[in-house]
């Protein structure tokens, strides 16, 4: 994955906050059992459907439904991503070059 440009958005961050390095965010995503990836509509509004049930199983590098069929999956190359820090609240923006 391309290394993003990382900035802190001061509008939504504590004055003492610092941007979360991409390596820290990436490690958290890789270690998470569950993560939200949300696409956005052309006007920037988020588009997410997730009712709390996970009916798929990972086998190798594919997902499978309990009924036995593999769902369609896609590779996504992000344009930008956000991280929200707790404690000293911070809003980090990652912009991926070439997007």
PyMOL commands that set and color helices and strands:
alter all, ss='L'
color gray80, all
select helices_A, chain A and resi 10-12+22-31
alter helices_A, ss='H'
color red, helices_A
select strands_A, chain A and resi 4-8+39-40+46-47+56-59+62-65+80-85+90-96
alter strands_A, ss='S'
color yellow, strands_A
deselect
rebuild
show_as cartoon
